[in-house]
Amino acid sequence: MTRLIEKMIERLRAMPEGQQDTLAEFVLHELAEDERWARTTQEHAAKLRGLADQIVADDANGRCEPLDPERL
């Protein structure tokens, strides 16, 4: 375990149990979301690559409008 993780755990131990649980739920949720994102990205890599290739081709052929931050 890294020193930073150990430092974090030490600070968590000083918190009330309710706060510890809230932070633990948040971290576990974020880890699960990261795993889901990685898995679905891997599962759909070919489709994502195809979409990216299409966007690059459309841009190269002048079929994309420049982004105007004032119109967002």
Residue frames relative to the residue before (quaternion, step in Angstrom):
aa qw qx qy qz dx dy dz
M 1.0000 0.0000 0.0000 0.0000 0.00 0.00 0.00
T 0.4750 -0.6877 0.4676 0.2878 3.56 -0.95 0.81
R 0.6371 -0.5302 0.3985 0.3926 3.54 -1.27 0.38
L 0.6342 0.5381 -0.3358 0.4420 3.55 1.02 -0.76
I 0.6393 0.5036 -0.3231 0.4830 3.59 0.99 -0.79
E 0.6445 0.5189 -0.3192 0.4621 3.58 0.96 -0.85
K 0.6374 0.5205 -0.3183 0.4706 3.59 1.01 -0.81
M 0.6446 0.5199 -0.3114 0.4659 3.55 0.99 -0.87
I 0.6629 0.5035 -0.3089 0.4600 3.58 0.88 -0.91
E 0.6256 0.5355 -0.3366 0.4566 3.58 0.99 -0.78
R 0.6674 0.4814 -0.2999 0.4827 3.60 0.97 -0.82
L 0.6288 0.5350 -0.3372 0.4525 3.58 1.03 -0.74
R 0.6244 0.5572 -0.3363 0.4319 3.57 1.00 -0.79
A 0.6633 0.5099 -0.3009 0.4577 3.58 1.11 -0.60
M 0.6058 0.5668 -0.3516 0.4337 3.60 1.23 -0.29
P 0.5977 -0.5329 0.4449 0.4012 3.57 -1.26 0.37
E 0.6501 -0.5611 0.3495 0.3747 3.58 -1.12 0.69
G 0.6292 0.5488 -0.3445 0.4293 3.59 0.97 -0.77
Q 0.6605 0.4830 -0.3016 0.4894 3.58 0.98 -0.82
Q 0.6113 0.5461 -0.3481 0.4549 3.57 1.02 -0.77
D 0.6800 0.4892 -0.2918 0.4616 3.57 0.88 -0.95
T 0.6319 0.5328 -0.3325 0.4542 3.58 0.99 -0.81
L 0.6798 0.4706 -0.2871 0.4837 3.58 0.90 -0.90
A 0.6346 0.5259 -0.3348 0.4569 3.59 0.99 -0.79
E 0.6438 0.5141 -0.3215 0.4667 3.60 0.95 -0.85
F 0.6472 0.5211 -0.3161 0.4580 3.56 0.97 -0.85
V 0.6813 0.4835 -0.2931 0.4649 3.60 0.82 -0.98
L 0.6613 0.5007 -0.3127 0.4629 3.60 0.92 -0.87
H 0.6266 0.5253 -0.3318 0.4705 3.58 1.04 -0.75
E 0.6714 0.4974 -0.2981 0.4615 3.60 0.88 -0.93
L 0.6375 0.5157 -0.3290 0.4685 3.59 0.98 -0.77
A 0.6534 0.5057 -0.3114 0.4694 3.59 0.96 -0.85
E 0.6517 0.5082 -0.3133 0.4678 3.59 0.99 -0.81
D 0.6323 0.5208 -0.3287 0.4701 3.59 1.00 -0.77
E 0.6561 0.5025 -0.3082 0.4712 3.58 0.98 -0.86
R 0.6463 0.5142 -0.3164 0.4666 3.59 1.00 -0.84
W 0.6417 0.5229 -0.3164 0.4633 3.57 0.97 -0.87
A 0.6681 0.4976 -0.3021 0.4634 3.58 0.87 -0.94
R 0.6668 0.5081 -0.3028 0.4534 3.58 0.95 -0.89
T 0.7080 0.4475 -0.2824 0.4677 3.60 0.80 -0.93
T 0.6042 0.5399 -0.3575 0.4644 3.58 1.09 -0.63
Q 0.6518 0.5053 -0.3035 0.4772 3.57 1.00 -0.85
E 0.6678 0.5169 -0.3000 0.4437 3.58 0.93 -0.93
H 0.7859 0.2988 -0.1392 0.5231 3.57 1.05 -0.74
A 0.2236 0.8251 -0.4945 0.1568 3.58 1.23 0.45
A 0.6679 0.5053 -0.3152 0.4462 3.60 0.87 -0.89
K 0.6582 0.4967 -0.3120 0.4719 3.60 0.96 -0.84
L 0.6541 0.5064 -0.3119 0.4673 3.59 0.95 -0.85
R 0.6343 0.5195 -0.3242 0.4719 3.58 1.02 -0.80
G 0.6492 0.5213 -0.3108 0.4584 3.58 0.98 -0.83
L 0.6485 0.5043 -0.3145 0.4756 3.57 1.00 -0.83
A 0.6511 0.5073 -0.3164 0.4676 3.58 0.95 -0.85
D 0.6453 0.5151 -0.3210 0.4640 3.58 0.96 -0.83
Q 0.6452 0.5196 -0.3179 0.4611 3.59 1.01 -0.80
I 0.6458 0.5160 -0.3174 0.4647 3.58 0.98 -0.82
V 0.6472 0.5078 -0.3171 0.4719 3.59 0.94 -0.87
A 0.6607 0.4990 -0.3060 0.4700 3.59 0.95 -0.87
D 0.6480 0.5123 -0.3210 0.4632 3.59 0.93 -0.85
D 0.6556 0.5019 -0.3141 0.4686 3.58 0.95 -0.84
A 0.6572 0.5164 -0.3105 0.4527 3.58 0.92 -0.88
N 0.7294 0.4032 -0.2238 0.5053 3.59 1.13 -0.67
G 0.5720 -0.6527 0.3562 0.3462 3.58 1.23 0.41
R 0.4921 0.6784 -0.4249 0.3422 3.60 1.16 0.41
C 0.6332 0.4900 -0.3393 0.4938 3.61 1.26 0.24
E 0.3692 -0.7101 0.5550 0.2268 3.53 -1.05 0.80
P 0.5234 -0.6091 0.4778 0.3559 3.59 -1.06 0.67
L 0.4986 -0.6484 0.4930 0.2965 3.55 -1.11 0.73
D 0.1047 -0.7760 0.6208 0.0374 3.55 -0.84 1.04
P 0.3458 -0.7755 0.4877 0.2029 3.61 -0.28 1.24
E 0.6014 0.5716 -0.3569 0.4292 3.61 1.15 -0.49
R 0.7126 0.4320 -0.2543 0.4908 3.59 1.19 -0.46
L 0.4733 0.6774 -0.4487 0.3403 3.61 1.19 0.15
